[in-house]
Structures are given as structure tokens and as C-alpha cells.
């Protein structure tokens, strides 16, 4: 008896030594050696069937317990460079190349780099910024459609405002009325609208990149789920599903064609500004230093520095301020239109010239600065720091972007969850971490934008309106209320933390793909679903017919979820996008 026990121990030690020395960690070979030893020793401890139950017959063994796997096979997998180079170039490289087709256009290269990092680090944020941009254009288009009597340049204004969501759009209420009313400014509106009428749309590079991604994804799932368990190359199906959100994002921006080239926008605005007259009629065009509508700002002029960054992924930070400015512009045009509808000229002492069937005569738009301001006066009850419907658009965009990300990332999680051994393993956990952190980043930056806008609201409405005289006779400047200061600090903290998390999450998703392609995850711990099974964890070596059927159904469901969420996003963008028609103008451009 002692001789037999000693022989078993010696055999086990030789088995461990031979497996470790020869292959490092090869679970299939290790299982063969374990079953061979079990046949010799008649010791079936640790051998399990497909459901994780002990077996009494060696032919029923298709799995091994986690403890047996670690004690006999080891739990360290060598980094497989050949597998990494093949899978990386086949499955991940096309997606990394597709990132180059995102709209950038920042003034500084680091801002363009951060826009790519934010997009990869938080697909929810990328989808949110895209969809809220689409909804903003649709909203302001509907607002201008409500104007009963189109005032001159109103369609040009709509085109300009809709195009300028990628810049910190601001207006000077003391001069904007003159920009709207004065016939001398017709050239400015038309010229700027023409300069903004360019597109960032399909090119050979973008079409090739998208085609490359789709072909790679189709090839990665062509033999799945039949080889999902037996072939390490099947990892491309799961990782490809996790990255597939990038295709709708790129397609969406190609459809929207955002105006985000900072240099081109600045040049266009400066050229058009030569035709603007915002002061007295005696002041030559382009000579006034006060601009009624500005698209550039300094750090101190905005509540969030992200407003200054033109890549459209930063539109989340400009949403509230842009919506407020756009609504104010609409209200000014609406006030002018209502006066024109009632045949009221700017100069109330004069008579209305012409009729409403044709263009409004320039004589009806002439008057002093005071008359022009009174003509476009807005009812204070209509003015609100929070534009109408803005939170509804934010909620809608949030739901759509969350559905896109969790439809693709969730599909990847389902694929790995139901690949034997079923449960949460290293691969599915990595995907879940990526999706969860992405959602947290979006929430942090969204809350940051709301707090930043609130801090500006609180300061504008509640700060002291006049300077107070101190006891020493010196003047003290008004301070922001405590709530505004706290909101601003929290906004800055959330924005910085969100960006740091985005950098980490972008690195994480690339790292987890590398670890998966290099077979680092092919270990006892990762293959046993230890995270959800705990002490009952086991490693499936031979897939049973029941497990194969379950995995196949899971694959079909996961792929349906991935394709449905990506396709629904693209279809919604195509259905909701609006083309803005500009009006013909009688004023030529010099």
C-alpha cells in the first residue's frame, strides 16, 4: 500500500515536471496527462463532467477542477508573440485605423489626441455628443420653421447657428439686434453661410477603413460559434463585437459633417466680419471692435476649457451654452418677424413699404440704434438660461448612446459568458469593466457640464449687481455666491477625473485585447469562471453537445444584439438628420 501511494506521488510529480518543462501551460496536453495518470492509478479526484460533477468513469471526464488544474498544470501562460501578431493585425488593427476617420480639426494636436482618447475611452460619451448634436440641429431647425413671416437672413442664421456647435458661440445683446435688422449686414450673413457650407464626408480613405473593419468582423464570426471553443482565433468575434460601436460613430459623423476645423472657421469668420456693421450706420463695415456674434474665446471667457476644443466629441461641454445662445438668436428673429407680420417698420414714425408677399423692403429695416434694439426686444419671460427642451434632448441622446455601447459590448460579454466554462471569466470581466468605466466617464462629464452651466447661471442671476463701498472707501468687486463656486469646483474635478479615467479605459481596452490575443488569458483561473463560480469553479477541456448548443444559441443572440444596436443607431441618425435650406438673397457678396 505504501509502495502504491509513493508511486502515485512520484507519478504526479513527474507529470507536473514534464508538463511545465515541455509546454509551460497547455491545458489540452495537461488533461491528456491527467487522464492517463488516472487510468494508471484509478484516481479520479478532480475529474469532472460537463456540469462540474465528479465522474466515476474516465470516459465521462470532460473537465477538471480548478484546484487540480493549478496543482498539476500550473497557472501561468507564456506570452504568445506569434498568436498576438496574427490576431492583432487581423482583428484589432482595422478598428485602430478607423479611429483616424473621426472628425478632429483642433487647433492643437494634443486636443485632437484627447478627442480620440475620449472616443475610445467612452463610447457612450462619443455617441452622446454625436446624437445631441443631431438633435440640436433638428431642434433649432424646427424653431425657425415656426417663424410665420421669414425675416431676411433667418435661413442663413439657421445654417450658421446649426453649423457652429463645435465652437464657443457667444453673442453681444447690445449689438446683435443691429446685425439682424440692418440691411447693410445682409452680405455678412450670406457670406458667412457660404463659407460654412463645406462638408467632411465620404472619401476613399473612410470608405476603405469602414469596409476593412466590416470584412474583418464578418471573417471573425464566419466560423463561429462552431470554433468558438476550440480555436483561439475565435477571440476575434468577441473583441470585434466589443469594438463595433466605432462604425456607427464614424458613419454618424460622416452624415452630420460637423464644422470643426478651427483654422478654417476662424479664417471664415474674419473674412465675413469685414461685412458686418453692428454700431451706428455711420460706422464703416468691419471697423467695430465689438462683435455681435463671436466663435472664439479665451480660457477665462468659458466655464469649461473643453468648450474651446473644436473636435465634436467635446460638444457635450458646449450643449447648454450653445442651446441658450441659439434660442436667443431665434427669439430675436422671431421678434423682428412678428413686427414685420404686423407691418411695423423699425422707424415707428414711418410707413410700411411694400407688401409681405415679396422680400421685406430695406426701408422697413432702417432706424437708429435705439429703434433697432426696441424692434427686436425680447420678452424677459421668454429668456431662460436653460433652453427649452434641452434636458429632453439630453435624455434621448443618453438612451441612444447607452443602447449602442451596451448592445455591442454586451454582445461581447454574452459571447464569452456562454463559452464553456460558462460564467464570468477574465475576458467577460474585462469587457464589463470597459463598458462600466465608459458609462461612469460619460456620467462624470455630463454632470460636469451641467454644474459648469449652473455656476454661470448662478453668478449671472444672483451676484451683486453693483459694486459696494468698503469701510476704507475702496471698491470691492462682486463675488460669486457659494453655490456657484462649489458647482464650479465640482465641475472641474469631475471633468479632470473623467478624462483621466478615459485615458486609463482606452489603454485598458487595447491591453485586454492584447492579453487575449497573446493567450495570456488562457489559464486555469480565467477559463474556470472563478469570479462567479467560486470554490465550484472548473475548467472545461472537451465541449459537450449540450454546451455546444447553448454556446451556439448565445452566439446567435449576441450577434443579433450587436447588429441590432449598431444598425438602429445608424438608422436613427439617417432618419433624424435635417437638411437646412438657405434663402435666396438679393444682396450680393462683394
Buried (B, 14 or more C-beta within 10 A) or exposed (E): EEEEEEEBEEBBEEBBEEBBEEBEBBBEBBBEBBBEBBEEBEBBEBBBBBEBEEBEEBEBBBBBBBBBBBBBBBBEBEEBEEBBEBBBEBBBBBBBBBBEBBBBBBBEEEBBEBBBBBBBBBBBBBBBBBBBBBBBBBBBBEBBEEBEBBBBBBBBBBBBBBBBBBBBBBBBEEBBBBBBBBBBBBBBBBBBBBBBBEEBEBEEEBEEBBEBBBEBBEBBBEEBBBEBBEEBBBBBBBBBBBBBBBBBBBBBBBBBBBBBBBEBBBEBBEEBBBBBBBBEEEEEBBEBEEBBBBBBBEEEEBBBBBBBBBBBBBBBBBBBBBBBBBBBBBBBBBBBBBBBEEBBBBBEEEEBEEEEEEEBBBBBBBBEBEBBBBBBEBEEEEEEBBBEBBEEBBEBBBEBBBBBBBBBBBBBBBBBBBBBBBBBBBBBBBBBBBBEBBBBBBBBBBBBBBBBBBBBBBBEEEEEEEEEEEEEEEEEEEEBBEEBBBBBEBBBEBBEBBBEBBBEBBEBBBEBBBBBBBBBBBBBBBBBBBBBBEEBBBBBBBBBEEBBEBBBEBBEBBBEBBBEBBEBBBEBBEEBBBEBEBBEBEBEEE
